[in-house]
Amino acid sequence: MKNLFDISGKVAVVTGGSRGIGAMIARGFVENGARVYITARREKELRETADELSALGECVAIPSDLSSLQGVQDFAAAIADREKALHILINNAGATWGADIDEFPESGWDKTMDLNVKSLFFLTQQLLPLLRAASADGDPARIVNIGSINGLTHPHMNNYAYSASKAAVHHLTRHLGGDLAAQGVNVNGIAPGFFPSKMTAHLLDPELDIGSGIPLGRIGSPEDAAGTAIYLCSRASAWMTGQMLVLDGGMVACSG
């Protein structure tokens, strides 16, 4: 029963890895001995994060724009040029849009759906050969899709495309988990609640005291994000696939 949470020596990709939950997971992987590729659209921010994490272990920045199929294919090709096998894919890159229902634009809907759902699916498709190559008896390759509690309960915000896209991510996780199980690839997901990120910055004003409304009394920490991802990518979860783990301090449980 030793080393159940060991991910040392594994190769991982974290999309949206320059900040927020993606950077938290990337750091946890690097500090626990994985070689981690992070990608995001803003090159300066991405390279700054990679430089910071490289002081702790192996982290490589590959800038990309995953909002288009061509961008997805180019990024997958860049990984394939560097690695013969990929043990872990964290599909974290995402976007959101807020507008009243009478004013919600098609452009905001399409941007959110394309990055949060379409690109997630096609990046998974493009990297499947490398994931299959990394699978070993008793230790499948892993895909972890980052959903949201907004895809489970009413978000009480006007982020219609985001909540719909995350519900789609949750179901796609179940679908892929069932289909890829026999191919040596486990697919699970995390549905986070409130973590510090650019996407939630407008909700995390100290005067709002968001943590006081969470049953466990605080927002999520880097250790919470990284620890859950490490569990899903280690031997400890080898018999688990097609599942979503809610990581929200108890908010969904108390949502009524």
Beta strands, then each sheet from edge to edge (+ up, - down):
strand 1: 11-15
strand 2: 35-39
strand 3: 58-61
strand 4: 88-91
strand 5: 141-146
strand 6: 185-192
strand 7: 244-247
sheet 1: 3+ 2+ 1+ 4+ 5+ 6+ 7+
end
